[in-house]
Amino acid sequence: MTNNWDFAQPEWLWLLCIIPLGWAWMIWRRRLHFNRYRYSQVDGLPNSFSGHIRQWTGLLSWLALGAFIVALARPQSSKVIQQPAQNLGLDMMLALDISPSMLSRDLEPNRLEALKVVAQDFVNQRSMDRIGLVIYAGEAYSPVPLTTDHALLNSQIASLRYDLLEGGTAIGMGLSTAVNRLVDSQAKSKVIILLTDGENTTGLVDPTQAATLAENLGIKVYTIGLGTNGMAQMPVAKNPLTGKLIYELQQVRINEELLQLIATKTGGQYFRATDNKSLQEIYTLIDSMEKSEIEGYQFFQYTEHFFKWVWLGLIILGIELLLNFILLKTAF
């Protein structure tokens, strides 16, 4: 937003040229009509303060006239306000796996915490998009529908825990729940980012059927497999005395064929994130691939300032009248 000063009717400013001409004429006229006397010396003559005042009070009228001329030119300031239009066509759902295996420590400090940081950064980059959230483990739940309230969305992402849902990995239910959130969307482009760190182990919906549903509705699905290649420290049990999780080295198993199938079927792409850096790079890449069409426009907000110059002119005239009536004892 920028501020600019201008005149709505600048042609009136040409009248300012009459002020120095009028002031010069007034001085010439006074010298022409008043008697002048020659003295050999002026030391004995009184030094009249009121005489000096009278000599310059005539200037006040011309200054007041100048203020009124500036007011006629209508000085105004304008604010150029850039206003983005509504998103022209992208709705997105984040479908995030929060099963207990997301506490594995092959990412720092673990998969779930690393995902939360990256997902919130991703949301912050999509300021004009409607984004919603689906979380799933052994069941699926959507705590945030499509919304532009990204502060609410990020607060929900920050509060995610592995124990919010029943254990297991129901990829099909997570995907179908995200699809259901986009069914009524009128956006030109509808996208799901589905992340999991395992295989489909439970759920009432087959993942391939959910992918077919997404395909039929024109929803593109990007899939992300999260986990290192090889072994990782995974939670296997909970200590009954301390309540802390017990970790053991386990083989990382991700059904990459299924994730590749879902992505290919819907026109998306499959990615594998093996550490914090690659996870961040994947979300950055998806952000660059799915750009929103945003149409901006601008408008001008004008503020008039002519009344300030009118008041200035009136104040100057008032000062002149006070000087003439009170100090000089004359109207002019």
MIBA-318973 format. One line per 10 residues: number of its first residue (from 0); for each residue x, y, z of N, C-alpha, C. Coordinates in pm, whole numbers, plus 32768, in hexadecimal, padded with zeros to 4 digits. Each point is the difference from the previous one (the first is absolute). Example, Ala and Ser with C-alpha at 12.3 -4.5 7.8 and 13.67 -1.06 7.14 Angstrom:
% MIBA-318973
0	8527,7DC7,830C,7FA7,8077,8000,805A,8078,8000 | 7FDD,8069,7FB8,8052,8077,8006,7FB3,806D,8049
//
This chain:
% MIBA-318973
0	8056,7F8A,8000,7FAA,8076,8000,8059,807B,8000 | 7FE8,805A,7FA2,8051,8078,7FF3,7FA9,807C,800D | 803F,8070,802C,7FBA,807F,8010,8036,8063,7F99 | 7FA4,8046,7FBA,8026,8063,7F9D,7FB0,8080,8017 | 8041,8072,7FE3,7FBE,8081,800B,7FF0,803B,7F75 | 7F8C,803F,7FE9,7FE4,803A,7F7D,7F91,8068,800E | 7FE2,8044,7F91,7F92,8060,7FFB,7F98,7FCD,7F9D | 7F82,8002,802B,7F95,7FD2,7FA7,7FE5,8065,7F90 | 8013,8082,801C,7FEA,806A,7F9C,807A,805E,8000 | 8071,7FD1,7FCF,807C,804D,800A,8000,8082,7FAF
10	7FA1,800F,7FA1,7FFF,807A,7FAE,7FE9,807D,8053 | 7FC1,7FF2,8075,7FEB,8073,8058,8084,8039,8035 | 8068,7FAF,8002,8080,802D,8038,803F,8070,7FAE | 7FD6,800E,7F82,8034,806E,7FAF,7FDD,8087,803C | 7F94,8006,804C,7FD8,807E,803E,8063,802F,806A | 8055,7FA6,8030,8065,8029,8062,805F,8069,7FC7 | 8008,8005,7F7B,805A,8062,7FC1,7FD5,8090,801D | 7F7F,8015,801F,7FD2,8089,8018,802C,8034,8088 | 8028,7FA7,805B,8023,802D,8088,807D,8057,8000 | 8072,7FD4,7FC7,8073,805C,7FFE,7FE4,807D,7FAD
20	7FB3,7FF5,7F93,7FDE,8075,7FAF,7FA9,8061,8050 | 7F9F,7FC9,8048,7FA8,8054,8051,804A,8043,8071 | 805B,7FB8,803E,804E,8039,806E,8059,8070,7FCD | 803D,7FEC,7F8B,8053,8069,7FC5,7FAB,807A,7FDC | 7F88,7FE9,7FCA,7FA7,806F,7FDD,7FD6,804F,807B | 7FE5,7FB8,806D,7FD4,8043,807B,8070,8059,8037 | 807A,7FD2,7FFD,8071,8051,8030,8010,807C,7FA8 | 7FF5,7FEC,7F7C,800E,8072,7FA3,7F92,8068,8017 | 7F86,7FCD,8017,7F8D,8059,8014,8011,8051,8080 | 8032,7FC0,806A,8013,8048,807E,8068,8070,7FF0
30	806A,7FDF,7FBC,8069,8064,7FEC,7FCE,8075,7FAA | 7FA1,7FE0,7FA6,7FCE,8066,7FA6,7FA1,8060,8045 | 7FB1,7FD1,805E,7F95,8050,803B,8025,803F,8085 | 806A,7FD6,803F,8023,8039,8081,806C,8069,7FEE | 7FF2,806E,804E,8064,806A,7FFB,8083,7FD2,803F | 806E,8034,7FC6,8084,7FE0,8037,804A,8082,801D | 804A,7FFD,806A,804C,8076,802A,8092,7FDD,800A | 8053,8062,7FDE,8091,7FEC,800A,8034,8044,807F | 8050,7FBA,804C,803D,8035,8079,8097,7FF3,7FF1 | 8042,8067,8037,8092,7FF6,7FFE,8032,7F92,805B
40	7FB4,7FE7,806B,801F,7F8F,8057,7F7E,7FD0,8041 | 7FFC,7F81,8028,7F85,7FC4,8037,8013,7FD1,808F | 806C,8028,803C,801B,7FCF,8088,7F97,802E,8063 | 7FC8,8073,7FEB,7FA0,8034,8060,7F71,7FD5,7FE7 | 7FE7,7FC0,7F92,7F77,7FD5,7FE1,7FDA,7F84,804F | 7F81,7FF7,8027,7FD6,7F87,804B,8000,7F83,7FA7 | 8026,7F93,803D,8002,7F7F,7FB8,7F79,7FBB,8019 | 7FA5,8007,7FA1,7F77,7FCE,8013,7FF7,7F6A,7FE1 | 7FE5,7FB3,806B,7FEE,7F6F,7FEE,7F83,7FE4,7FAC | 7F95,804C,801B,7F83,7FEB,7FB6,8012,8020,7F6D
50	805A,805B,7FE2,8019,801E,7F74,803B,7F88,7FB6 | 805D,7FBE,8042,8039,7F88,7FC2,7F98,7F93,7FF0 | 7FA8,7FF1,8066,7F97,7F9A,7FF8,7FA2,801E,7F8D | 7FD8,8081,7FF4,7FA4,8026,7F96,803C,7FE3,7F76 | 8082,800E,7FF9,8041,7FEA,7F7F,7FF6,7F6F,7FD0 | 7FFD,7FA6,8063,8002,7F71,7FDA,7F7A,7FB9,800E | 7F9E,803D,803F,7F80,7FBB,8010,7FBC,7FE5,7F7A | 8019,8054,7F9F,7FC4,7FE8,7F7D,802A,7F7B,7FC2 | 8076,7FD1,8029,802F,7F80,7FCB,7FA8,7F8C,802D | 7FC3,800E,8079,7FAE,7F94,8036,7F8A,7FE1,7FA5
60	7FC3,8067,7FC6,7F8F,7FE9,7FA5,802A,7FAC,7F88 | 8076,801E,7FCC,802F,7FB3,7F8E,8024,7F71,8026 | 8037,7FEF,8078,801C,7F78,802E,7F7F,7FB0,8012 | 7F99,8041,8036,7F7E,7FBD,800F,7FC8,7FDA,7F78 | 800E,805C,7F9F,7FD2,7FE1,7F79,804A,7F87,7FC7 | 8082,7FFA,801A,804E,7F8C,7FD2,7FCD,7F7E,803C | 7FDD,8003,8082,7FCA,7F89,8041,7F7C,7FD6,7FC1 | 7FA9,8061,7FE0,7F80,7FE0,7FC2,8014,7FC7,7F72 | 8063,8033,7FB8,801C,7FCB,7F7A,802D,7F6F,8009 | 8058,7FE3,8060,802D,7F75,8012,7F88,7FA6,8023
70	7FA4,8034,8051,7F88,7FB2,8023,7FAD,7FE3,7F84 | 7FF3,8065,7FA5,7FB5,7FEA,7F84,803F,7F93,7FAA | 8084,7FF1,8008,8045,7F97,7FB2,7FE9,7F75,803B | 7FC1,7FF9,8075,7FDC,7F82,8043,8078,7FA4,8016 | 8058,8026,805D,806D,7FA4,8024,7FC7,7F82,8040 | 8036,7F8F,7FDC,7FCE,7F81,8036,8071,7F9A,8003 | 7FF6,7FA6,805F,805D,7F90,8007,7FB6,7F82,7FD7 | 8048,7FA4,7FC7,7FC2,7F83,7FD3,8051,7F8A,802F | 7FBB,7F98,8028,803E,7F82,8026,7FE4,7F9A,7F91 | 806A,7FC8,7FCB,7FF1,7F97,7F9B,8000,7F7C,804B
80	7F8D,7FC2,8008,7FEF,7F87,8050,7FFC,7F87,7FA3 | 8060,7FA6,8014,8002,7F83,7FB3,7FA8,7F9A,8046 | 7FA0,7FCB,7FB8,7FA1,7FA2,803B,7FFF,7F80,7FAE | 802D,7F8F,803A,7FFA,7F83,7FB5,7F71,7FCE,7FF4 | 7FE0,7FCB,7F8E,7F7B,7FC4,7FEC,7FFD,7F77,8040 | 7F8F,7FC4,7FFB,7FF4,7F79,8035,804F,7F9D,7FAA | 8028,7F96,8040,8046,7F95,7FB9,7FA9,7FD3,7F8A | 803C,7FF7,7F8C,7FB3,7FDD,7F88,7FF7,7F6A,7FE7 | 8023,7FAD,8063,7FE5,7F74,7FE4,8056,7F94,8037 | 8020,7FFE,8084,804A,7F90,8037,7FD2,7FE6,808F
90	7FCD,7F86,8016,7FDE,7FD0,8086,8058,7F88,801E | 802C,7FF5,807D,8063,7F9A,8021,7FE1,7FC1,8088 | 8011,7F7C,8009,7FF4,7FB9,807E,8085,7FBF,8023 | 8026,800D,807E,8075,7FB9,8034,7FCF,7F85,804A | 8027,7F8A,7FD3,7FDA,7F82,8041,807D,7FC7,8041 | 8007,8007,8085,807A,7FE0,8049,7FEE,7F85,8058 | 805D,7FA6,7FF4,8007,7F88,8053,8034,8027,808A | 7FB4,7FDE,806B,802F,801D,8088,8006,7F7F,8053 | 8014,7F90,7FBE,800A,7F80,8047,807C,8000,805A | 8005,7FA5,8066,8071,7FFF,805D,8089,7FF3,7FBC
100	8005,7FC0,7F8C,8081,7FF3,7FBB,8038,8087,7FD5 | 7FAC,8069,8001,802F,8086,7FDD,805B,803B,806B | 800E,7FB9,8070,8060,802A,8066,808B,7FC6,7FE8 | 8013,7FB8,7F95,8084,7FC8,7FDF,8066,8070,7FF5 | 807C,7FDF,8025,8067,8067,8010,8062,8008,7F8B | 7FD5,7FD4,7F8B,805A,8011,7F8D,7FFA,808E,7FC8 | 7FA2,8052,802E,8000,8090,7FEA,800D,8044,8087 | 802F,807A,8002,8018,8047,807E,7F8C,805D,8022 | 7FCC,8000,807B,801C,7F9E,8069,7FB8,7F7A,7FEA | 7F94,8005,7FB3,7FBC,7F87,7FD0,7FAF,8025,7F84
110	7FC5,7F9E,7FC0,7FB9,8019,7F83,7F8D,8063,8011 | 7FB2,7FEE,8069,7F89,8054,8011,8026,8092,801A | 8061,8017,8057,8027,8089,801D,803F,8043,7F86 | 8050,7FB5,7FB6,803B,8038,7F86,7F93,8023,7F9B | 7F9C,7FAA,7FF4,7F92,8019,7FA4,7FB2,807C,8027 | 7FE8,8013,8081,7FB3,8072,802F,8043,8085,7FDA | 8083,8005,800F,8049,807A,7FDD,7FF6,801C,7F6A | 8018,7F99,7FB0,7FFF,8012,7F6F,7F73,8021,7FCE | 7F9B,7FBC,8037,7F76,8018,7FD5,7FD4,808F,8020 | 8026,8032,8074,7FDC,808A,8024,8046,8065,7FA5
120	807D,7FE6,7FE1,8046,8058,7FA1,7FBB,8000,7F78 | 7FD5,7F8B,7FD6,7FBB,7FF2,7F7F,7F7E,8051,8000 | 7FB3,7FF5,806B,7F82,804A,800A,801A,8097,7FFA | 806A,802C,8043,801F,8090,8001,8022,8034,7F75 | 8033,7FAA,7FAA,8022,8029,7F78,7F86,8008,7FA4 | 7F90,7FC7,802B,7F89,7FF9,7FAB,7F95,805F,8036 | 8022,807F,800C,7FAA,8060,8044,7F78,8013,7FBD | 7FF4,7FE7,7F7E,7F83,8018,7FBA,7FAD,7F82,7FE9 | 8032,7F8D,802C,7FBB,7F82,7FE6,7FA2,7FDA,8072 | 7F97,7FB7,7FDD,7FB0,7FBC,8066,8041,7F78,8019
130	8022,7FE6,807B,8044,7F83,8024,7FB6,7FC1,8075 | 7FF2,7F7D,7FFB,7FC2,7FB7,806D,805C,7F92,8032 | 7FD7,7FBE,806C,8056,7F9B,8040,7FB1,7F81,801B | 803D,7F90,7FDD,7FCF,7F7B,8026,8071,7FB9,8047 | 7FE2,7FC2,8070,8063,7FAD,8046,7FCB,7F71,8004 | 805B,7FA2,7FF9,7FD5,7F75,8002,806A,7FA8,8040 | 7FCF,7F93,8037,8054,7F93,8034,7FB0,7F82,7FE4 | 7FC4,7FC2,806A,7FA6,7F90,7FE8,7F77,802F,7FD1 | 7FE4,807F,800E,7F86,8041,7FD1,8025,8089,7FCA | 7FA0,8046,7FC8,801D,8082,7FC5,7FA1,8069,8039
140	8031,807B,8006,7FB3,806E,803A,8030,8083,7FC0 | 7FA1,805A,7FE9,8023,8080,7FC3,7FE2,8071,8061 | 8065,8030,804A,7FE9,806A,8063,7FEF,808A,7FC3 | 8030,8014,7F85,7FF7,8084,7FC0,7FCF,7FEF,7F71 | 7F8A,8036,7FDE,7FD2,7FFE,7F75,804F,8064,7FAD | 7FE0,800B,7F81,8042,8064,7FAD,7FEB,808A,803B | 806E,8049,8012,7FF7,8082,8041,8075,8059,7FD5 | 7FEA,8082,8009,806D,805F,7FEF,8035,8030,8087 | 7FC7,7FCA,806C,8031,8021,8087,807A,7FAA,801D | 8071,8029,7FCC,8079,7FAF,800D,8038,7FFE,808D
150	7FDE,8065,804F,802A,7FFD,808C,7FBD,7F8D,804A | 7F7F,7FEE,7FE6,7FB7,7F8F,803B,803C,7F7C,7FD0 | 8018,7FF6,7F7E,8036,7F85,7FC8,8087,7FDF,803D | 8058,8062,800B,8084,7FE6,8038,7FFA,7FDE,8094 | 7FA1,8039,8047,7FF2,7FDB,808E,7FD6,7F6E,800E | 7FAC,7FD1,7FA4,7FD7,7F73,8002,8076,7FA5,7FDD | 804F,802A,7F9E,8076,7FAF,7FDB,8061,7FF9,8076 | 8015,8071,8042,805E,8004,8071,7FD3,7FA7,8074 | 7F7D,7FEA,800B,7FCC,7FB1,8072,7FF5,7F6A,7FE2 | 802B,7FD4,7F8A,7FF3,7F73,7FDE,8053,7FA7,805C
160	7FC3,7F8D,8027,8045,7F9C,8052,7FE3,7F75,7FC6 | 8055,7FA4,801F,7FF2,7F79,7FCA,7F8A,7FB5,803C | 7FCF,802B,8076,7F97,7FB7,8048,7F76,803D,7FEF | 7FEE,8054,7F9C,7F7C,803D,7FEA,7F9D,7F9D,7FC4 | 8033,7F9E,7FB6,7FAA,7F9E,7FBC,802E,7F73,8021 | 7FAC,7F9F,7FDD,8025,7F73,8015,807B,7FDE,7FAC | 804D,7F9E,8032,8079,7FD8,7FBB,7FE4,7FBB,7F7C | 8066,7FFF,7FAA,7FF3,7FC3,7F7D,801D,8067,7F94 | 7FF8,7FD4,7F82,8016,805C,7F90,7F96,7FE5,7F96 | 7F99,8053,7FFF,7F90,7FF0,7FA2,800F,8068,7F91
170	805A,7FE3,7FA1,801B,805E,7F94,7F82,801C,7FAE | 7FB3,7F97,7FE4,7F86,8010,7FB0,7F9C,805C,8043 | 7FF1,7FF7,8084,7FA1,8055,8048,8032,8090,8006 | 8084,8010,8010,8037,8087,8000,7FEA,8045,7F7B | 8019,7FB6,7F93,7FEF,8038,7F7A,7F6D,801C,7FE2 | 7FA9,7FA2,8020,7F71,8013,7FE1,7FC3,8072,8051 | 802E,8014,807B,7FCF,806F,8052,802B,8085,7FC3 | 807A,8007,7FCE,8030,807A,7FBE,7FB2,8019,7F80 | 7FE4,7F96,7FB4,7FB1,800D,7F85,7F76,8036,8021 | 7FC4,7FCD,806B,7F7A,802B,8028,7FFC,8095,8021
180	806C,8035,8037,8007,808F,801F,8003,8056,7F81 | 802B,7FC5,7F90,800E,804B,7F84,7F8C,7FE9,7F9F | 7FA1,7FAD,8026,7F93,7FDE,7FA5,7FB3,807B,7FD2 | 7FE3,805C,805C,7FB0,8075,7FE0,8053,8078,7FD3 | 8081,7FEE,7FF4,8056,8070,7FD8,7FE6,8027,7F6F | 7FF9,8082,7FE7,7FEE,8035,7F79,8084,8031,7FC5 | 806E,7FE4,8045,8083,8030,7FD2,8026,7FBC,7F7D | 804D,8048,7FAE,802F,7FC6,7F83,8063,7F90,8018 | 804C,8009,806C,8065,7F9B,801F,7FEC,7FD1,808F | 7FF8,7F7D,8012,7FED,7FC4,8084,8072,7F9E,8019
190	8042,800F,8072,807B,7FB5,801C,7FFB,7FC3,808C | 8035,7F88,800A,8015,7FBE,8082,8094,7FDE,800C | 8039,8021,8073,8088,7FD3,801F,7FF4,7F96,806D | 8016,7F84,7FD9,7FEF,7F8D,805A,8089,7FD2,8030 | 8014,8000,8083,807F,7FD4,8039,7FEB,7F8A,805D | 8056,7F9C,7FF2,7FFE,7F8D,8059,808D,7FCC,8012 | 8014,7FB6,806D,8084,7FC5,8019,7FFA,7F68,8004 | 7F93,7FC8,7FCA,7FF4,7F6E,800A,7FAE,7FC3,7F92 | 7FC1,7F92,8021,7FAC,7FB6,7FA3,7F6F,8007,802E | 7FA5,7FE8,7FA4,7F73,7FFD,8024,7FE3,7F80,804E
200	7FDD,800D,8081,7FEE,7F8B,8055,7F71,7FEE,8031 | 7FAC,8065,7FEE,7F78,7FF7,8034,7FA8,8062,7FB4 | 7F82,8008,8027,7FA4,805F,7FC2,7F97,7FBC,7FAC | 7F8F,8047,7FEE,7F8F,7FCA,7FB7,8006,8023,7F6C | 805D,8054,7FD6,8008,802D,7F76,8083,7FD4,7FC3 | 7FF7,7FC0,7F8B,807A,7FD7,7FBA,8042,807D,7FC3 | 8083,8010,8011,8044,8077,7FCC,7FEF,8013,7F69 | 7FFE,7F92,7FB4,7FF2,800D,7F6E,7F74,8031,7FDB | 7F9B,7FD6,804D,7F78,8032,7FE8,7FF8,8096,801F | 8042,8029,806C,8003,808F,8021,8048,804E,7F92
210	8069,7FC5,7FC7,8048,8043,7F93,7FA7,800D,7F84 | 7FB1,7F99,7FE3,7FA4,8005,7F8F,7F97,806D,8014 | 7FCF,800D,807C,7FA0,8069,8020,803D,808A,7FE9 | 807C,8011,802C,8046,807F,7FEA,8011,801D,7F6C | 8024,7F99,7FB5,8013,800F,7F6F,7F7E,802C,7FBD | 7F91,7FC3,8026,7F80,8021,7FC3,7FD3,808F,8020 | 802C,8034,8070,7FDB,8087,8029,8066,8068,7FD4 | 8064,7FD5,7FB7,8065,805E,7FCF,805C,8034,806D | 8018,7FAE,8066,8056,8029,8070,808B,7FC3,7FEE | 8063,8054,8000,808B,7FD3,7FF2,8038,7FDE,808B
220	8044,7F8E,8009,8037,7FD4,8081,8098,7FF6,7FF7 | 8044,804C,8054,8091,7FF0,8012,8014,7FA8,807B | 8051,7F98,7FF2,8018,7FA5,806E,8091,800B,802F | 8012,7FF4,8083,8085,8009,803C,8013,7F89,805D | 8069,7FB5,7FE8,8029,7F96,805B,806B,8036,805C | 7FE9,7FF9,8083,805A,803E,8062,804B,7F94,804F | 8082,8000,7FF7,8051,7FA0,804B,8081,7FE1,7FB7 | 8067,7FE4,804E,8083,7FE5,7FC7,8002,7F7A,7FB8 | 8063,7FEB,7FAD,8013,7F7F,7FC0,8050,7FA6,8060 | 7FC3,7F94,802B,8047,7FA6,805B,7FBC,7FF8,8087
230	8050,8010,806C,7FD1,7FF0,8089,7FEA,8087,8042 | 7FA4,8002,8060,7FE6,807B,804C,7FD4,7FDD,808D | 801C,805A,805C,7FD2,7FF1,808A,7F69,801B,8003 | 7FB2,7F94,801A,7F6E,800D,8000,7FC7,7FDA,8088 | 7F90,803F,8027,7FC0,7FDA,807F,7FBD,7F77,7FF0 | 801B,7FA7,805E,7FC8,7F79,7FF9,7FA5,7FE1,8077 | 800E,804C,806D,7FAF,7FE8,8077,800C,8078,805D | 7FB2,7FFC,806B,8005,806A,8064,8023,7FC3,8086 | 805F,803D,8045,8029,7FD2,8085,7F8C,8012,8061 | 7FCE,7F94,803D,7F8A,800B,8057,801C,804F,807F
240	807D,800C,8027,8021,8048,807B,8013,8095,7FE7 | 8049,8021,7F98,801E,808D,7FE5,7FA3,803E,7F98 | 7FBE,7FAD,7FB2,7FAA,8033,7F97,804B,802E,7F86 | 8085,7FF2,7FFF,804F,8029,7F8D,8003,7F93,7F96 | 800E,802B,7F83,8005,7FA1,7F91,8087,7FB9,7FFD | 7FF9,7F82,7FD7,8079,7FB0,7FEF,8020,7FF7,7F6C | 807A,8021,7FDC,802A,8002,7F73,805C,7F8A,7FE3 | 7FF0,7FCC,7F86,805A,7F99,7FCD,8019,8019,7F6C | 8072,7FCF,7FD0,801D,8009,7F72,7FA2,7FA4,7FB3 | 7FBA,803B,7F9F,7FA2,7FB3,7FAF,8017,8022,7F6C
250	7FDB,7FA1,7FAB,8009,8018,7F71,7F92,8063,7FD6 | 8025,8065,7FB3,7F9E,8060,7FCD,7FBA,7FC4,7F87 | 7F7B,7FF8,800A,7FB2,7FC4,7F94,7F98,8065,7FCF | 800E,8029,7F84,7FA1,805B,7FC1,7FD3,7FC2,7F7D | 7F7E,7FFC,7FEC,7FCA,7FC6,7F84,800B,8067,7F90 | 8079,8009,7FC9,8018,8066,7F99,7FB2,7FE2,7F80 | 7FE8,7F80,7FE4,7FB4,7FDE,7F88,7F71,8038,8009 | 7FC4,7FF6,8076,7F7A,8035,8014,7FFE,8099,7FF3 | 805E,803F,803F,8006,8092,7FFA,801B,8031,7F73 | 8055,7FB7,7FB7,801B,8022,7F75,7F82,7FF0,7FAC
260	7FB4,7F96,8019,7F84,7FE5,7FB6,7F9A,8070,8018 | 7FEF,8029,807E,7FA0,8069,8020,8025,8082,7FB9 | 807F,8023,8004,802E,807D,7FC2,7FEF,7FFB,7F68 | 802A,7F93,7FC3,7FF8,7FF4,7F6D,7F70,8000,7FD1 | 7FAA,7FBA,8048,7F74,7FF4,7FDB,7FB9,8087,7FFF | 8028,8058,805A,7FBA,8081,800F,804A,8074,7FBF | 806E,7FE3,7FBC,804C,806B,7FC0,8060,8048,805B | 801D,7FC6,8074,805D,803C,805E,808C,7FC8,7FF2 | 8048,7FFB,806E,808A,7FD1,7FFF,8022,7FC7,8089 | 8053,7F97,8000,802B,7FC2,807E,808C,8030,8025
270	8014,8019,8084,8082,802B,8033,8026,7FAB,8079 | 8082,7FF1,8014,8031,7FBA,8076,8056,8060,8052 | 7FDB,8013,807F,804A,8057,805A,8049,7FAA,8066 | 8083,8007,8000,8050,7FAD,805A,803D,804E,8074 | 7FF6,8084,7FFD,8034,8052,806E,7FB9,8087,8000 | 8022,8055,8060,7FBE,8082,800D,8012,8054,7F82 | 8078,8001,7FCA,801D,8054,7F8C,7FAE,7FD6,7F87 | 7FFC,7F7E,7FE5,7FB6,7FD2,7F8A,7F6A,8016,8012 | 7FCF,7FF5,807C,7F72,801B,8018,7FDF,8092,7FE1 | 8057,805B,802C,7FEC,808E,7FE3,8007,8019,7F6A
280	805F,7FC1,7FBC,800F,8013,7F6F,7F87,7FCE,7FB4 | 7FC3,7F95,802F,7F8A,7FC9,7FBC,7F8B,8061,8009 | 7FE7,8035,8077,7F92,8060,800E,801C,8080,7FB2 | 807E,802A,7FFB,8024,8075,7FB0,7FE7,7FE5,7F6C | 8021,7F87,7FD3,7FEA,7FDC,7F74,7F6B,7FFD,7FDE | 7FB1,7FC6,8058,7F6F,7FFD,7FE9,7FC9,808E,7FFE | 8031,8054,8057,7FD5,808C,8003,801B,8044,7F7B | 8074,7FE4,7FC4,8022,803E,7F7F,7FB0,7FC4,7F8D | 7FD7,7F82,800D,7FB4,7FBE,7F96,7F6D,8028,8000 | 7FCC,8022,8073,7F71,8021,800C,7FF1,8092,8024
290	8013,8057,7F9F,7FF4,8090,8017,7F70,802D,7FEC | 7FD4,8058,805A,7F7A,803A,7FF4,8001,8071,7F9C | 7F8F,800F,7FBB,7FEC,8075,7FAB,7FC4,806D,8057 | 804D,806A,8014,7FD2,806E,8055,7FFE,807F,7FAD | 7F8E,803C,7FF5,7FEF,8079,7FB2,7FF6,8076,805E | 805D,805D,7FF5,8001,8073,8058,7FC5,807B,7FBD | 7FD1,805C,804F,7FD1,8080,7FCC,8023,806D,8066 | 7FFA,807A,7FD6,801F,806F,8057,7F96,806C,7FF3 | 7FEF,804C,806C,7FA5,8072,7FFA,803E,8072,804F | 7FCE,8079,7FE3,8037,8079,803D,7F9C,8036,8066
300	8032,801C,8075,7FAE,803C,806A,8031,8090,8014 | 7FA9,8061,7FE0,8027,808D,8003,7FD2,8042,8082 | 8055,805A,8033,7FDF,8052,8074,8011,8092,7FDA | 7F94,804F,800C,8004,808D,7FDA,8040,8053,8070 | 8051,8064,7FD8,8043,8057,8062,7FE5,8094,7FE7 | 7FA1,8021,7FA6,7FE8,808C,7FDF,7FCF,8051,8078 | 7FB4,7FBC,8059,7FC7,8049,8072,806E,8036,805C | 8074,7FBD,8003,806E,8033,8053,8032,8087,7FCB | 8003,800E,7F7C,802D,807D,7FC3,7F97,806E,800F | 7F80,7FD8,7FFF,7F96,8063,8018,800E,8038,808D
310	8015,7FA6,8061,8011,802E,808A,807C,8056,8010 | 806B,7FDE,7FB9,807A,8050,8006,7FE5,808D,7FCB | 7FBA,8009,7F8F,7FDE,8083,7FC9,7FAA,8052,805F | 7F9D,7FC0,803F,7FA9,8047,805E,804E,8030,807A | 805C,7FAD,8030,8051,8027,8074,8057,8079,7FDE | 803C,8000,7F88,8053,8072,7FD7,7FAD,807F,7FF6 | 7F87,7FF6,7FC7,7FA8,8074,7FF9,7FD8,8030,808B | 7FE9,7FA0,8059,7FDD,8025,8089,8071,804B,8044 | 807A,7FD3,7FEA,8073,8045,803B,800C,808D,7FC9 | 7FE9,800E,7F7D,8008,8085,7FC3,7F95,805D,8039
320	7F86,7FCF,800F,7F95,8054,8037,801F,802A,808F | 8034,7FA3,8050,8023,8021,808B,806C,806C,8004 | 8064,7FF3,7FAB,806A,8064,7FFC,7FC9,8088,7FD6 | 7FA7,8003,7F9C,7FCA,807D,7FCF,7FA2,8042,8063 | 7FA8,7FB4,803F,7F9D,803A,805B,803C,8022,8088 | 8050,7FA5,8035,802D,8011,808A,8082,804E,8007 | 8063,7FD7,7FB1,8083,8040,800C,800A,807F,7FAE | 7FCD,7FFD,7F84,800E,8073,7FA6,7F86,805B,8001 | 7F92,7FD3,8042,7F86,8051,800C,7FC4,8026,7F79 | 800A,7FA5,7FA2,7FC6,801A,7F7B,7FD4,7F7D,7FC3
330	7F9B,8007,7FA9,7FD0,7F86,7FC1,8060,7FCE,7F96 | 804A,805B,7FC0,805B,7FDB,7F93,8084,804A,8012
//
